[in-house]
Amino acid sequence: MKVGKRFERWGIFGKVRPGVISFSSGKLNLVPTTGIPPTGLGAFPFDFEFKRLTTLAVDVGGVVEFYPSKRIVTRLDFGDTIIHYGPRRINSAVFDSTTYTYVLMPFTVPSQTRGSLQFSVGVGFRF
């Protein structure tokens, strides 16, 4: 959604674009290694597992447009893409000093929200 005011030679707008963002390998977890002969553990007692992560995102910001002629528009777009990552449970490798081995300990990563600033400039032609 873009809301604002267009004048004869320029326009100023605010924008809000909610949506989702998806990362093909956004979740990383350690899983126990199983079933590799002869020991059943393989080279390491754990393996890396990558999974897709899809989460909410919103782009908020402003737009300034300048109209030098009827057929040309220049645009300055600035904003902040805000991504919310919910809490997730993952495994961590911890060294056990009594058995001299690594064990997987589950823990919860708390939710967090991150933003990334963006700026773009463009020129458009109308036909």
Long-range contacts (C-beta under 8 A, 24 or more apart in sequence): 2-63, 4-63, 6-65, 8-67, 9-66, 9-67, 9-68, 10-64, 10-65, 10-66, 10-67, 11-63, 11-64, 11-65, 11-67, 12-62, 12-63, 12-64, 12-65, 13-62, 13-63, 13-64, 13-65, 14-60, 14-61, 14-62, 14-63, 15-59, 15-60, 15-61, 15-62, 15-63, 15-77, 15-79, 16-58, 16-59, 16-60, 17-58, 17-59, 17-60, 18-56, 18-57, 18-58, 19-56, 19-57, 19-58, 19-59, 20-54, 20-55, 20-56, 20-57, 21-54, 21-55, 21-56, 21-57, 21-83, 22-52, 22-53, 22-54, 22-55, 23-52, 23-53, 23-54, 24-52, 25-50, 25-51, 25-52, 26-51, 26-52, 26-53, 26-54, 26-55, 27-51, 27-52, 27-53, 27-88, 27-90, 28-90, 29-90, 29-91, 30-90, 30-91, 30-92, 30-93, 30-104, 31-91, 31-104, 32-104, 45-101, 45-102, 45-103, 45-104, 46-91, 46-93, 46-102, 46-104, 53-85, 55-83, 55-84, 55-85, 55-86, 56-83, 56-84, 57-81, 57-82, 57-83, 57-84, 58-82, 61-118, 70-126, 71-125, 71-126, 71-127, 72-123, 72-124, 72-125, 72-126, 73-123, 73-124, 73-126, 74-121, 74-122, 74-123, 74-124, 75-120, 75-121, 75-122, 75-123, 75-124, 76-119, 76-120, 76-121, 77-118, 77-119, 77-120, 77-121, 77-122, 78-117, 78-118, 78-119, 78-120, 79-117, 79-118, 80-115, 80-116, 80-117, 80-118, 81-115, 81-116, 81-118, 82-113, 82-114, 82-115, 83-113, 83-114, 83-115, 83-116, 84-111, 84-112, 84-113, 85-111, 85-112, 85-113, 85-114, 86-111, 87-111
